[in-house]
Amino acid sequence: MMKRVSIALLGTLLLLPGITNAADKPNVVLMLADNLGYGDLSVYNGGIRGGIKTPNIDKLAGEGLRFTQFLVEPGCTPTRAGLLTGQYSIRSGMSLIIAPGQGGGLQPDDVTLGTMFKSAGYNTSYIGKWHLGPGAHSQPHNQGFDQWSLGFKGSTDGVLYEGSMNIHNAPDALKKAAQVNILEAKKPGGAAKTVRVYDREYRKKIESDIADAAVSYIKEQAKQDDPFFLMIGWTRPHFPNDAAEEFVGSSGAGKYGDSIVELDARTGQVLVAIDKAGIEEDTIVIWISDNGATVTSTTPDEIGHGSNGPFRGELGDAYEGSIRTAGMIRWPGKIKPSVSNEMFSVHDFLPTLANITGAKLPADRPYDGFDQTDFLLGKQDNSNRNHLITFIGDRVAAVRWKQWRVYPMAVNPTADTNPSFAGYLGKVEETAGLPRIYNIEADPREIQDVAVSGNAWVMAVYAQLVAQYKATLKDHPNPPAPNLTRF
């Protein structure tokens, strides 16, 4: 069993003696979009999606470092787990989206971005979607955040449950259990309180409320002496995309496009608040998506679905379009505005921000993230990352190493499933004992398997990377992976 440390002890461990002045520590605002594809932002797609314009996010990208090879995990829960812990999601038993009826989630002994920042003297706040476990111990205010507002436990899909359950005459007790509530916790400890029901009508308003709450928090914290860490879990453009009234029809590309236009506007509100508070120079802004878009949905009222740019795949599968998405970071005067195709993963934020804030992570567990401080600050040209392993459930589904993508199995997505699970409900096929290999730089659509074209040597690297990961399991075994079909 992995040796853990308490939060109180963590506070002692994480402060480095060299960084004690709160004024030297930057504020950090991290915004996380939900199911946004690589090709959905105009700064990434060159404006080819017509009315889906994102001027605020584009401006942020131009003022900071924009990644063209930002890598995540294949779904909401897995990426959030990787982001918060700096570990592959399978290490915390969250390598699939947490669905209704599942337990699991973050545990009291996990070290997260919240606990790390808190131990370094930060005021911490989480606003919006969480999706890292249904239990109170898994929620933000028990994972290092001072408060949590406008939150909900699971997915925005939940706003559709009520109508479906009424149609099928589900038992009242089940309806009550499946109801999605907006939650709030004003201080650490205990369980979050229900504020209101998250229904289809409130779906139209939630992004506005999240932005307003973020603006208020920034305005207040800018007056304080302590630095702050604000994490915003946007809900767009996750299905269903019922945008606020003022954005309906704004994109000319249906509900999905309207939802992205609203997401951009809400992002703009947060950026303006940082500027008005006079803290732009002292604030790191990170803007990322949790995974690629869904592209195979056949839902009739979702005209104009997501784009994963030139890459094959979608939310839930292990292909490039699922795990390669938008990512950017701005720190005026510290990070030079530029565009980089160096590899950077969602797991890298924890060790990197720990270094920047003067925190030291406990050494009693493996981390899959790399400290990218020197790369971000221009002290080195190359990223410290050259590979990433992708899991689906308890399976290694793909391995990236440099420009090579290696698959020990194949996931063939279906076009007739719930849009939020299209990739996950695809058919999994074994590959007859030998993996498939693609050169993602030469072949971004992954059309030509090059394993038999003089590139079989890549299998040796793939085997080595998997072996290195497996070696860490001897002293730090994973909990059971989520599965609702094999009990």
Buried (B, 14 or more C-beta within 10 A) or exposed (E): EEEBBEBEEBBEBBBBEEBEEEEEBBBBBBBBBBBBBBBBBBBBBEEEBEBBBBBBBBBBBBBBBBBBBBBBBBBBBBBBBBBBBBBBBBBBBBBBBBBBEBEBBBBEBBBBBBBBBBBBBBBBBBBBBBBBBBBBBBBBBBBBBBBBBBBBBBBBBBBBBBEEBEEEEBEEEEBEEBBBBBBBBEEBEEEBEEBEEBBEEBBBEBBBBBBBBBBEBBEEBBEEEEBBBBBBBBBBBBBBBBBBEEBBBBBEBBBBBBBBBBBBBBBBBBBEBBEEBEBBEBBBBBBBBBBBBBBBBEBEEBEBBBBBBBBBBBBBBBBBBBBBBBBBBBBBEBBEEEEBEBBBBBBBBBBBBBBBBBBBBBEBBBBBBBBBBBBBBEEEEEBBBBBBBBBBBBBBBBBBBEBBBBBBBBBEBBEEBBBBBBBBBBEBEEEEEEBBBBBBEEBBBBEEBBBEEEBEEBBEBBEEBBEEBEEBEEEBEBEEBBEEEEE
